[in-house]
Amino acid sequence: MLERIGDLPQRKNALLKARKVANYIYNHSWLLALMRKFPKREILRPAATRFATAFLTLQSMYQVRQPLEAMFTSEEWIGCAFTNKSEGKTVRKIVLKDKSIWPSVVYAIKTTKPLVEVLRLVDAKKEPAMGYL
């Protein structure tokens, strides 16, 4: 069900861009270390196997929005080699200048949060979920 929801244009766009940002940061250890200085927490890394993780990635990315913006405007970022690479420019543009990304992320979170919460309850191994549903 979440896969079909994720295929809708607005959500798909947000998911693709969030994945691009998260993967770029996680694929470069220096950037990951820099990111850890700013938000004091991490973006949940997208997983290929569980689709709900993509929406949880959106949620965690939105929670660290301001620290991400601060990271991409910091002197450390401006002075690093990633600033001049095309992928680095693209990711920075997504975080700072893409007017559609944050409203799309918020929309995707609001429309999928109830379903993701139910899936997390059902998937939990601590207690049977039927009593809560």
N, CA, C and O atoms as a MOPAC input file, in Angstrom:
PM7 MOZYME 1SCF
protein

 N      0.82500 1    -1.18600 1     0.00000 1
 C      0.00000 1     0.00000 1     0.00000 1
 C      0.87800 1     1.26200 1     0.00000 1
 O      0.62400 1     2.20100 1    -0.75500 1
 N      1.91500 1     1.27500 1     0.85400 1
 C      2.80300 1     2.43700 1     0.89600 1
 C      3.56300 1     2.61900 1    -0.41300 1
 O      3.89200 1     3.74100 1    -0.79800 1
 N      3.83700 1     1.51600 1    -1.09100 1
 C      4.52200 1     1.63700 1    -2.37900 1
 C      3.66000 1     2.40400 1    -3.37400 1
 O      4.16400 1     3.24500 1    -4.11900 1
 N      2.38100 1     2.12000 1    -3.38700 1
 C      1.47500 1     2.83600 1    -4.29700 1
 C      1.35300 1     4.30200 1    -3.90200 1
 O      1.32100 1     5.18200 1    -4.76200 1
 N      1.28700 1     4.55900 1    -2.60700 1
 C      1.22900 1     5.94300 1    -2.13900 1
 C      2.51100 1     6.66900 1    -2.53800 1
 O      2.47400 1     7.82800 1    -2.95100 1
 N      3.63400 1     5.98400 1    -2.41300 1
 C      4.92000 1     6.57600 1    -2.76100 1
 C      5.09500 1     6.83500 1    -4.24000 1
 O      5.95700 1     7.61800 1    -4.63700 1
 N      4.28600 1     6.18400 1    -5.06100 1
 C      4.36200 1     6.39900 1    -6.50800 1
 C      3.58600 1     7.62400 1    -6.96900 1
 O      3.71900 1     8.03900 1    -8.12000 1
 N      2.78200 1     8.20700 1    -6.09400 1
 C      2.06700 1     9.42800 1    -6.46400 1
 C      3.08600 1    10.54400 1    -6.67000 1
 O      4.04900 1    10.64100 1    -5.91000 1
 N      2.89000 1    11.38800 1    -7.68400 1
 C      3.93000 1    12.33900 1    -8.10900 1
 C      4.54100 1    13.20700 1    -7.00900 1
 O      5.76400 1    13.31400 1    -6.92400 1
 N      3.71600 1    13.82300 1    -6.17200 1
 C      4.27200 1    14.73200 1    -5.16600 1
 C      5.10700 1    13.97900 1    -4.13200 1
 O      6.17400 1    14.44400 1    -3.73100 1
 N      4.62500 1    12.82900 1    -3.70800 1
 C      5.36500 1    12.04500 1    -2.72300 1
 C      6.61300 1    11.42800 1    -3.34300 1
 O      7.66600 1    11.37100 1    -2.70700 1
 N      6.49200 1    10.97300 1    -4.57100 1
 C      7.63300 1    10.35900 1    -5.24600 1
 C      8.77400 1    11.35700 1    -5.37800 1
 O      9.93400 1    11.01100 1    -5.15500 1
 N      8.45000 1    12.58800 1    -5.73600 1
 C      9.44800 1    13.64000 1    -5.86900 1
 C     10.14900 1    13.89000 1    -4.53400 1
 O     11.37400 1    13.99500 1    -4.48600 1
 N      9.38200 1    13.98500 1    -3.46200 1
 C      9.96000 1    14.21100 1    -2.13300 1
 C     10.83900 1    13.03500 1    -1.71500 1
 O     11.93000 1    13.23300 1    -1.17800 1
 N     10.36700 1    11.81200 1    -1.96000 1
 C     11.14000 1    10.62500 1    -1.59500 1
 C     12.45600 1    10.55000 1    -2.35700 1
 O     13.49600 1    10.24600 1    -1.77100 1
 N     12.41900 1    10.82400 1    -3.65400 1
 C     13.63800 1    10.76800 1    -4.46400 1
 C     14.66400 1    11.79300 1    -3.99700 1
 O     15.85100 1    11.48700 1    -3.89000 1
 N     14.20800 1    12.99800 1    -3.72300 1
 C     15.13300 1    14.04700 1    -3.28800 1
 C     15.67900 1    13.76800 1    -1.88800 1
 O     16.86300 1    13.98800 1    -1.63100 1
 N     14.83800 1    13.29200 1    -0.99500 1
 C     15.30100 1    12.96500 1     0.36200 1
 C     16.31500 1    11.83000 1     0.32400 1
 O     17.32000 1    11.86800 1     1.03400 1
 N     16.05800 1    10.82500 1    -0.49700 1
 C     17.00600 1     9.72400 1    -0.66100 1
 C     18.34200 1    10.22600 1    -1.18900 1
 O     19.40500 1     9.81300 1    -0.72500 1
 N     18.27000 1    11.12500 1    -2.16600 1
 C     19.48900 1    11.66800 1    -2.76500 1
 C     20.32900 1    12.38500 1    -1.70900 1
 O     21.54300 1    12.19000 1    -1.64300 1
 N     19.68600 1    13.21200 1    -0.88600 1
 C     20.39500 1    13.94900 1     0.16700 1
 C     20.98300 1    12.97600 1     1.19100 1
 O     22.16500 1    13.06200 1     1.52200 1
 N     20.16300 1    12.05500 1     1.69200 1
 C     20.62300 1    11.11300 1     2.72100 1
 C     21.75300 1    10.23000 1     2.19400 1
 O     22.75900 1    10.04200 1     2.87800 1
 N     21.59900 1     9.69300 1     0.99800 1
 C     22.63800 1     8.82700 1     0.43900 1
 C     23.93200 1     9.58800 1     0.18800 1
 O     25.01700 1     9.05500 1     0.42000 1
 N     23.83200 1    10.81900 1    -0.28000 1
 C     25.03100 1    11.61700 1    -0.53100 1
 C     25.79600 1    11.84100 1     0.77100 1
 O     27.01900 1    11.70500 1     0.80900 1
 N     25.08600 1    12.17900 1     1.81900 1
 C     25.73900 1    12.41000 1     3.11000 1
 C     26.34500 1    11.11800 1     3.64800 1
 O     27.47900 1    11.12000 1     4.12700 1
 N     25.60000 1    10.01500 1     3.57400 1
 C     26.09900 1     8.75100 1     4.10500 1
 C     27.22200 1     8.15000 1     3.26900 1
 O     28.00300 1     7.35000 1     3.78500 1
 N     27.32500 1     8.50600 1     2.00900 1
 C     28.38800 1     7.97200 1     1.15400 1
 C     29.70500 1     8.72300 1     1.29500 1
 O     30.70900 1     8.31200 1     0.71300 1
 N     29.72400 1     9.80000 1     2.04500 1
 C     30.94400 1    10.58500 1     2.24600 1
 C     31.16100 1    10.75700 1     3.75000 1
 O     30.44600 1    11.51200 1     4.40700 1
 N     32.14300 1    10.05700 1     4.27700 1
 C     32.34900 1    10.04600 1     5.73200 1
 C     32.62500 1    11.43900 1     6.29400 1
 O     32.21500 1    11.74300 1     7.41400 1
 N     33.31600 1    12.28900 1     5.53100 1
 C     33.58800 1    13.64100 1     6.01500 1
 C     32.28100 1    14.41900 1     6.18200 1
 O     32.10300 1    15.13400 1     7.16800 1
 N     31.37100 1    14.27700 1     5.21800 1
 C     30.07400 1    14.95600 1     5.30800 1
 C     29.23800 1    14.40400 1     6.45800 1
 O     28.54600 1    15.15400 1     7.14700 1
 N     29.30600 1    13.11200 1     6.65800 1
 C     28.56500 1    12.49800 1     7.76100 1
 C     29.07700 1    13.03300 1     9.10000 1
 O     28.28700 1    13.32800 1     9.99800 1
 N     30.39300 1    13.15600 1     9.23000 1
 C     30.96700 1    13.71700 1    10.45800 1
 C     30.55900 1    15.18100 1    10.62500 1
 O     30.25700 1    15.61900 1    11.73500 1
 N     30.55100 1    15.93200 1     9.53100 1
 C     30.13500 1    17.33400 1     9.58500 1
 C     28.66300 1    17.44200 1     9.97200 1
 O     28.29000 1    18.28700 1    10.78600 1
 N     27.83300 1    16.58800 1     9.39000 1
 C     26.40900 1    16.62900 1     9.70300 1
 C     26.15900 1    16.33200 1    11.18100 1
 O     25.26900 1    16.92200 1    11.79400 1
 N     26.93000 1    15.43400 1    11.74000 1
 C     26.74600 1    15.07400 1    13.14800 1
 C     27.07000 1    16.22900 1    14.08300 1
 O     26.60900 1    16.24500 1    15.22500 1
 N     27.85000 1    17.19000 1    13.62200 1
 C     28.14700 1    18.37000 1    14.43700 1
 C     26.92900 1    19.28600 1    14.54900 1
 O     26.72600 1    19.93900 1    15.57300 1
 N     26.12700 1    19.32900 1    13.49400 1
 C     25.03800 1    20.29700 1    13.45000 1
 C     23.76100 1    19.81700 1    14.12300 1
 O     23.33600 1    20.44200 1    15.09500 1
 N     23.12600 1    18.74600 1    13.66600 1
 C     21.83900 1    18.40700 1    14.27300 1
 C     21.92800 1    17.60900 1    15.56600 1
 O     20.94100 1    17.50200 1    16.29300 1
 N     23.08600 1    17.05400 1    15.86200 1
 C     23.22600 1    16.17100 1    17.02800 1
 C     22.32500 1    14.94200 1    16.90700 1
 O     22.08400 1    14.23900 1    17.88800 1
 N     21.84900 1    14.70100 1    15.73100 1
 C     21.12800 1    13.46600 1    15.42300 1
 C     21.25800 1    13.23400 1    13.93200 1
 O     21.68000 1    14.12400 1    13.19500 1
 N     20.89900 1    12.05000 1    13.48800 1
 C     21.12900 1    11.69200 1    12.09700 1
 C     19.83000 1    11.58600 1    11.32200 1
 O     18.74800 1    11.41900 1    11.88600 1
 N     19.97400 1    11.68900 1    10.01500 1
 C     18.86500 1    11.38300 1     9.12100 1
 C     18.79100 1     9.86500 1     9.05200 1
 O     19.81100 1     9.19900 1     8.87600 1
 N     17.61200 1     9.32800 1     9.18600 1
 C     17.44300 1     7.88900 1     9.05600 1
 C     17.81600 1     7.49500 1     7.64000 1
 O     17.33200 1     8.08700 1     6.67500 1
 N     18.65800 1     6.51600 1     7.51800 1
 C     19.13000 1     6.09800 1     6.20000 1
 C     18.05000 1     5.28500 1     5.49200 1
 O     17.47100 1     4.37400 1     6.08500 1
 N     17.77500 1     5.60800 1     4.22800 1
 C     16.75300 1     4.85100 1     3.50000 1
 C     17.18000 1     3.40500 1     3.27500 1
 O     18.34100 1     3.12900 1     2.97200 1
 N     16.24000 1     2.49900 1     3.42600 1
 C     16.52200 1     1.08600 1     3.20400 1
 C     15.77800 1     0.61400 1     1.96800 1
 O     14.66500 1     1.06000 1     1.68900 1
 N     16.39200 1    -0.27800 1     1.24400 1
 C     15.78100 1    -0.77400 1     0.01900 1
 C     14.68400 1    -1.79700 1     0.29800 1
 O     13.77300 1    -1.96100 1    -0.51300 1
 N     14.75900 1    -2.48100 1     1.42500 1
 C     13.85300 1    -3.59800 1     1.66200 1
 C     12.51200 1    -3.20700 1     2.26000 1
 O     11.50400 1    -3.84600 1     1.95900 1
 N     12.46800 1    -2.19800 1     3.08300 1
 C     11.22800 1    -1.85100 1     3.76900 1
 C     10.76300 1    -0.48600 1     3.32100 1
 O     11.44800 1     0.51300 1     3.53500 1
 N      9.60400 1    -0.44100 1     2.70300 1
 C      9.15500 1     0.81700 1     2.12000 1
 C      8.77200 1     1.84800 1     3.16800 1
 O      8.91100 1     3.04600 1     2.92200 1
 N      8.29700 1     1.42100 1     4.32200 1
 C      7.94300 1     2.38500 1     5.37800 1
 C      9.15700 1     3.19000 1     5.80200 1
 O      9.02300 1     4.32700 1     6.25600 1
 N     10.34400 1     2.61000 1     5.65700 1
 C     11.56900 1     3.31500 1     6.01900 1
 C     11.73800 1     4.58200 1     5.19800 1
 O     12.28900 1     5.56400 1     5.69400 1
 N     11.28100 1     4.58400 1     3.96300 1
 C     11.38500 1     5.78400 1     3.12600 1
 C     10.60200 1     6.93500 1     3.74700 1
 O     11.06900 1     8.07400 1     3.75400 1
 N      9.43200 1     6.64700 1     4.25900 1
 C      8.63300 1     7.69700 1     4.88300 1
 C      9.21200 1     8.10500 1     6.23900 1
 O      9.10100 1     9.26600 1     6.63300 1
 N      9.82100 1     7.16900 1     6.94700 1
 C     10.50200 1     7.51700 1     8.19000 1
 C     11.73300 1     8.37400 1     7.89900 1
 O     12.09100 1     9.23900 1     8.69700 1
 N     12.37900 1     8.13500 1     6.75700 1
 C     13.50100 1     8.97600 1     6.32700 1
 C     13.02900 1    10.40100 1     6.09000 1
 O     13.69900 1    11.35200 1     6.49000 1
 N     11.88500 1    10.55400 1     5.44500 1
 C     11.32600 1    11.89200 1     5.23400 1
 C     11.07800 1    12.58600 1     6.56600 1
 O     11.37800 1    13.76900 1     6.72800 1
 N     10.53400 1    11.84700 1     7.50500 1
 C     10.23100 1    12.41500 1     8.81400 1
 C     11.51700 1    12.86100 1     9.52100 1
 O     11.57500 1    13.95900 1    10.07400 1
 N     12.53200 1    12.01700 1     9.50100 1
 C     13.77300 1    12.38600 1    10.18200 1
 C     14.48600 1    13.51900 1     9.45300 1
 O     15.13200 1    14.35200 1    10.08900 1
 N     14.37600 1    13.55900 1     8.12900 1
 C     14.98800 1    14.65200 1     7.37700 1
 C     14.30900 1    15.97800 1     7.71200 1
 O     14.97300 1    17.00700 1     7.83400 1
 N     13.00500 1    15.94900 1     7.85700 1
 C     12.29400 1    17.17800 1     8.20700 1
 C     12.66700 1    17.64200 1     9.61700 1
 O     12.74800 1    18.84200 1     9.87700 1
 N     12.89200 1    16.70000 1    10.51300 1
 C     13.27200 1    17.04700 1    11.88100 1
 C     14.64400 1    17.71500 1    11.95200 1
 O     14.90700 1    18.49000 1    12.87200 1
 N     15.51600 1    17.42300 1    10.99200 1
 C     16.85100 1    18.03800 1    10.98000 1
 C     16.98500 1    19.07800 1     9.86600 1
 O     18.09100 1    19.37100 1     9.41300 1
 N     15.87000 1    19.62500 1     9.43500 1
 C     15.88700 1    20.59600 1     8.33700 1
 C     16.78900 1    21.79700 1     8.64500 1
 O     17.67700 1    22.11700 1     7.85500 1
 N     16.57500 1    22.45100 1     9.76100 1
 C     17.36500 1    23.64500 1    10.08300 1
 C     18.84900 1    23.32700 1    10.25200 1
 O     19.68200 1    24.06500 1     9.72700 1
 N     19.21200 1    22.26000 1    10.96300 1
 C     20.63800 1    21.92500 1    11.02700 1
 C     21.23300 1    21.58100 1     9.65500 1
 O     22.39000 1    21.90600 1     9.38600 1
 N     20.45700 1    20.93200 1     8.79400 1
 C     20.94000 1    20.65300 1     7.43900 1
 C     21.20900 1    21.95000 1     6.68800 1
 O     22.24000 1    22.09700 1     6.03100 1
 N     20.27600 1    22.88100 1     6.79100 1
 C     20.46500 1    24.17200 1     6.13500 1
 C     21.69000 1    24.88300 1     6.69800 1
 O     22.45000 1    25.49800 1     5.95000 1
 N     21.88400 1    24.80100 1     8.01100 1
 C     23.05900 1    25.41900 1     8.63100 1
 C     24.34500 1    24.74700 1     8.15400 1
 O     25.35400 1    25.41700 1     7.93000 1
 N     24.30600 1    23.42300 1     7.99900 1
 C     25.48800 1    22.70600 1     7.53200 1
 C     25.88100 1    23.15100 1     6.13000 1
 O     27.05800 1    23.38400 1     5.85600 1
 N     24.89500 1    23.26900 1     5.24100 1
 C     25.20000 1    23.62000 1     3.85400 1
 C     25.53000 1    25.10200 1     3.66100 1
 O     25.90700 1    25.51100 1     2.56300 1
 N     25.39200 1    25.90300 1     4.70800 1
 C     25.81400 1    27.30300 1     4.63400 1
 C     27.01800 1    27.57000 1     5.53800 1
 O     27.46700 1    28.71000 1     5.65500 1
 N     27.53400 1    26.52900 1     6.17300 1
 C     28.65100 1    26.69400 1     7.10900 1
 C     29.96500 1    26.93400 1     6.36800 1
 O     30.09100 1    26.64100 1     5.17900 1
 N     30.92700 1    27.46800 1     7.09200 1
 C     32.25400 1    27.70700 1     6.51900 1
 C     32.95400 1    26.39000 1     6.20700 1
 O     33.73100 1    26.31200 1     5.25500 1
 N     32.68500 1    25.35000 1     7.00600 1
 C     33.28600 1    24.04200 1     6.72900 1
 C     32.83200 1    23.51800 1     5.37000 1
 O     33.63800 1    23.00200 1     4.59600 1
 N     31.52900 1    23.65300 1     5.08300 1
 C     31.00800 1    23.20400 1     3.78900 1
 C     31.58100 1    24.04700 1     2.66200 1
 O     32.02100 1    23.50700 1     1.64700 1
 N     31.58100 1    25.34800 1     2.82600 1
 C     32.05500 1    26.24700 1     1.77300 1
 C     33.52400 1    25.98600 1     1.45600 1
 O     33.94500 1    26.12800 1     0.30800 1
 N     34.30300 1    25.60700 1     2.46100 1
 C     35.72200 1    25.36700 1     2.24500 1
 C     36.07800 1    23.95500 1     1.82000 1
 O     37.25200 1    23.66700 1     1.58600 1
 N     35.10900 1    23.07500 1     1.71500 1
 C     35.43000 1    21.68000 1     1.38900 1
 C     35.39600 1    21.43000 1    -0.11700 1
 O     34.88800 1    22.24400 1    -0.88800 1
 N     35.94500 1    20.29500 1    -0.51300 1
 C     36.02800 1    19.94400 1    -1.93400 1
 C     34.66700 1    19.58400 1    -2.52700 1
 O     34.47500 1    19.69600 1    -3.73800 1
 N     33.72600 1    19.15700 1    -1.69500 1
 C     32.41300 1    18.74500 1    -2.19500 1
 C     31.61300 1    19.91700 1    -2.76400 1
 O     30.69400 1    19.71700 1    -3.55800 1
 N     31.96100 1    21.12800 1    -2.36200 1
 C     31.24200 1    22.32200 1    -2.80900 1
 C     31.28900 1    22.48200 1    -4.32200 1
 O     30.32500 1    22.94600 1    -4.93200 1
 N     32.41000 1    22.09800 1    -4.92800 1
 C     32.59200 1    22.30400 1    -6.36700 1
 C     32.15900 1    21.12300 1    -7.22000 1
 O     32.14700 1    21.22500 1    -8.44700 1
 N     31.80600 1    20.01700 1    -6.60600 1
 C     31.37200 1    18.84000 1    -7.37000 1
 C     29.89700 1    18.97300 1    -7.72100 1
 O     29.11600 1    19.54200 1    -6.95900 1
 N     29.52700 1    18.44600 1    -8.87300 1
 C     28.15100 1    18.62300 1    -9.35500 1
 C     27.12400 1    18.01100 1    -8.41000 1
 O     26.07500 1    18.60700 1    -8.16300 1
 N     27.41900 1    16.82900 1    -7.88000 1
 C     26.45500 1    16.19400 1    -6.97100 1
 C     26.33200 1    16.98800 1    -5.67000 1
 O     25.24100 1    17.09900 1    -5.11200 1
 N     27.44100 1    17.53500 1    -5.19000 1
 C     27.41200 1    18.37600 1    -3.99500 1
 C     26.57000 1    19.62000 1    -4.21600 1
 O     25.81200 1    20.03100 1    -3.33800 1
 N     26.70700 1    20.22000 1    -5.39500 1
 C     25.90300 1    21.40000 1    -5.73400 1
 C     24.42500 1    21.04000 1    -5.80500 1
 O     23.56800 1    21.80000 1    -5.35400 1
 N     24.13300 1    19.87300 1    -6.37700 1
 C     22.74400 1    19.42900 1    -6.50800 1
 C     22.10300 1    19.21100 1    -5.14000 1
 O     20.98200 1    19.65900 1    -4.89800 1
 N     22.81100 1    18.52700 1    -4.25400 1
 C     22.27100 1    18.24600 1    -2.92100 1
 C     22.08400 1    19.54500 1    -2.14100 1
 O     21.06800 1    19.72400 1    -1.47000 1
 N     23.04500 1    20.44000 1    -2.22400 1
 C     22.93200 1    21.73900 1    -1.54600 1
 C     21.71900 1    22.50500 1    -2.07500 1
 O     20.97900 1    23.12300 1    -1.31000 1
 N     21.53000 1    22.45400 1    -3.37500 1
 C     20.39200 1    23.14200 1    -3.99700 1
 C     19.06500 1    22.54900 1    -3.51300 1
 O     18.10900 1    23.28300 1    -3.26000 1
 N     19.01100 1    21.22400 1    -3.38700 1
 C     17.79000 1    20.57500 1    -2.88900 1
 C     17.46100 1    21.09000 1    -1.48900 1
 O     16.31800 1    21.45200 1    -1.21000 1
 N     18.45600 1    21.12100 1    -0.61700 1
 C     18.22500 1    21.50600 1     0.77900 1
 C     17.91200 1    22.99300 1     0.91600 1
 O     17.02900 1    23.37000 1     1.68600 1
 N     18.62700 1    23.83900 1     0.17700 1
 C     18.51500 1    25.28100 1     0.39500 1
 C     17.58000 1    26.01700 1    -0.55900 1
 O     16.90100 1    26.95800 1    -0.14900 1
 N     17.53500 1    25.60500 1    -1.82200 1
 C     16.85600 1    26.43800 1    -2.81500 1
 C     15.63300 1    25.81700 1    -3.46600 1
 O     14.86400 1    26.51400 1    -4.12800 1
 N     15.44400 1    24.53000 1    -3.29100 1
 C     14.29800 1    23.87200 1    -3.92200 1
 C     13.03600 1    24.22400 1    -3.14000 1
 O     12.84200 1    23.75400 1    -2.01900 1
 N     12.19700 1    25.03800 1    -3.72400 1
 C     10.98000 1    25.52000 1    -3.04100 1
 C      9.93200 1    24.42200 1    -2.86000 1
 O      9.03800 1    24.55100 1    -2.02300 1
 N     10.03400 1    23.35400 1    -3.63400 1
 C      9.00800 1    22.31000 1    -3.55400 1
 C      9.34000 1    21.20300 1    -2.56000 1
 O      8.44200 1    20.47800 1    -2.13300 1
 N     10.59600 1    21.05800 1    -2.18400 1
 C     10.97500 1    19.89600 1    -1.37200 1
 C     10.32700 1    19.89200 1     0.01100 1
 O      9.73700 1    18.88400 1     0.40000 1
 N     10.41700 1    20.97600 1     0.75700 1
 C      9.91700 1    20.94700 1     2.13400 1
 C      8.39500 1    20.86300 1     2.20800 1
 O      7.88600 1    20.10700 1     3.03600 1
 N      7.63900 1    21.60000 1     1.38700 1
 C      6.18200 1    21.38200 1     1.40200 1
 C      5.80000 1    19.95500 1     0.98400 1
 O      4.84200 1    19.39000 1     1.51200 1
 N      6.54500 1    19.37700 1     0.04300 1
 C      6.27300 1    17.99700 1    -0.37600 1
 C      6.57100 1    17.01500 1     0.74600 1
 O      5.83600 1    16.04700 1     0.94600 1
 N      7.64500 1    17.26400 1     1.47200 1
 C      8.00200 1    16.39900 1     2.60000 1
 C      6.91900 1    16.46900 1     3.67600 1
 O      6.48900 1    15.43900 1     4.19500 1
 N      6.48300 1    17.67300 1     4.00800 1
 C      5.43300 1    17.84400 1     5.02300 1
 C      4.14900 1    17.14800 1     4.58400 1
 O      3.51000 1    16.46300 1     5.38200 1
 N      3.77300 1    17.31900 1     3.33100 1
 C      2.56100 1    16.69100 1     2.80100 1
 C      2.66700 1    15.16300 1     2.88000 1
 O      1.72100 1    14.49300 1     3.29300 1
 N      3.81100 1    14.62400 1     2.48600 1
 C      4.00100 1    13.17200 1     2.52900 1
 C      3.94300 1    12.65600 1     3.96400 1
 O      3.36600 1    11.60000 1     4.22300 1
 N      4.53500 1    13.39300 1     4.88800 1
 C      4.51700 1    12.97800 1     6.29700 1
 C      3.08900 1    12.98700 1     6.83500 1
 O      2.64700 1    12.02100 1     7.45700 1
 N      2.37600 1    14.07300 1     6.59600 1
 C      1.01300 1    14.19800 1     7.13000 1
 C      0.06600 1    13.15300 1     6.56000 1
 O     -0.80700 1    12.65400 1     7.27000 1
 N      0.22900 1    12.82000 1     5.30100 1
 C     -0.70800 1    11.89000 1     4.67500 1
 C     -0.37000 1    10.43000 1     4.93300 1
 O     -1.23100 1     9.56700 1     4.76300 1
 N      0.85200 1    10.13000 1     5.33700 1
 C      1.22200 1     8.73100 1     5.55500 1
 C      1.48200 1     8.39000 1     7.01500 1
 O      1.58700 1     7.21300 1     7.35900 1
 N      1.58700 1     9.38400 1     7.87300 1
 C      1.92600 1     9.13700 1     9.27800 1
 C      0.97800 1     8.15000 1     9.96600 1
 O      1.45900 1     7.23800 1    10.63800 1
 N     -0.35100 1     8.28900 1     9.83000 1
 C     -1.23500 1     7.31500 1    10.49500 1
 C     -0.99400 1     5.87600 1    10.02700 1
 O     -0.98800 1     4.95200 1    10.84000 1
 N     -0.80100 1     5.68900 1     8.74100 1
 C     -0.57100 1     4.34600 1     8.21400 1
 C      0.77500 1     3.79500 1     8.68500 1
 O      0.86900 1     2.62500 1     9.05500 1
 N      1.80200 1     4.62000 1     8.67200 1
 C      3.12400 1     4.18600 1     9.13200 1
 C      3.07600 1     3.81500 1    10.61300 1
 O      3.70100 1     2.83700 1    11.02300 1
 N      2.34400 1     4.57900 1    11.41500 1
 C      2.23000 1     4.27000 1    12.84500 1
 C      1.54200 1     2.92800 1    13.07100 1
 O      1.95700 1     2.15600 1    13.93500 1
 N      0.50000 1     2.64700 1    12.30300 1
 C     -0.18500 1     1.35500 1    12.42100 1
 C      0.75300 1     0.22600 1    12.00400 1
 O      0.80000 1    -0.81500 1    12.66000 1
 N      1.49300 1     0.42200 1    10.92600 1
 C      2.44200 1    -0.60400 1    10.47800 1
 C      3.52400 1    -0.85500 1    11.52600 1
 O      3.93200 1    -1.99800 1    11.73400 1
 N      3.98300 1     0.18700 1    12.17400 1
 C      4.99700 1     0.02000 1    13.21700 1
 C      4.42400 1    -0.74100 1    14.41100 1
 O      5.11000 1    -1.57600 1    15.00200 1
 N      3.17000 1    -0.45700 1    14.77000 1
 C      2.52600 1    -1.18900 1    15.86600 1
 C      2.38900 1    -2.67200 1    15.53300 1
 O      2.70200 1    -3.53600 1    16.35200 1
 N      1.92400 1    -2.94700 1    14.34000 1
 C      1.71000 1    -4.32900 1    13.91500 1
 C      3.03700 1    -5.07300 1    13.81500 1
 O      3.11000 1    -6.26800 1    14.10300 1
 N      4.07900 1    -4.36600 1    13.40700 1
 C      5.38400 1    -4.97700 1    13.19800 1
 C      6.18000 1    -5.13100 1    14.49500 1
 O      7.18800 1    -5.83700 1    14.51400 1
 N      5.75000 1    -4.48800 1    15.56900 1
 C      6.48300 1    -4.54300 1    16.83600 1
 C      6.47200 1    -5.95900 1    17.39100 1
 O      5.49300 1    -6.69200 1    17.25100 1
 N      7.56200 1    -6.32200 1    18.01100 1
 C      7.66900 1    -7.68200 1    18.53800 1
 C      7.45100 1    -7.74500 1    20.04500 1
 O      7.42600 1    -8.83300 1    20.62100 1
 N      7.29300 1    -6.59000 1    20.68800 1
 C      7.15300 1    -6.56600 1    22.14500 1
 C      5.77900 1    -7.03500 1    22.60200 1
 O      5.66200 1    -7.91400 1    23.45600 1
 N      4.74600 1    -6.44000 1    22.02600 1
 C      3.39000 1    -6.73700 1    22.47900 1
 C      2.49200 1    -7.01000 1    21.27300 1
 O      2.73900 1    -6.48300 1    20.18800 1
 N      1.46000 1    -7.82200 1    21.45000 1
 C      0.50200 1    -8.00400 1    20.35800 1
 C     -0.20000 1    -6.68000 1    20.05600 1
 O     -0.59800 1    -5.96200 1    20.97400 1
 N     -0.34900 1    -6.36400 1    18.80000 1
 C     -0.87000 1    -5.05500 1    18.39500 1
 C     -2.39100 1    -4.98200 1    18.36500 1
 O     -2.94200 1    -3.88100 1    18.38500 1
 N     -3.07300 1    -6.08800 1    18.31800 1
 C     -4.52400 1    -6.04800 1    18.12700 1
 C     -5.24000 1    -5.29500 1    19.24700 1
 O     -6.26600 1    -4.66400 1    18.99300 1
 N     -4.74000 1    -5.34400 1    20.45100 1
 C     -5.35900 1    -4.62000 1    21.55500 1
 C     -5.28600 1    -3.11300 1    21.38000 1
 O     -6.14900 1    -2.38900 1    21.87500 1
 N     -4.27200 1    -2.63600 1    20.68400 1
 C     -4.09600 1    -1.20300 1    20.45800 1
 C     -4.87900 1    -0.71200 1    19.25400 1
 O     -5.29300 1     0.44700 1    19.21100 1
 N     -5.08200 1    -1.56900 1    18.29300 1
 C     -5.77200 1    -1.17000 1    17.07300 1
 C     -7.25300 1    -1.07600 1    17.32300 1
 O     -8.01300 1    -0.75200 1    16.41000 1

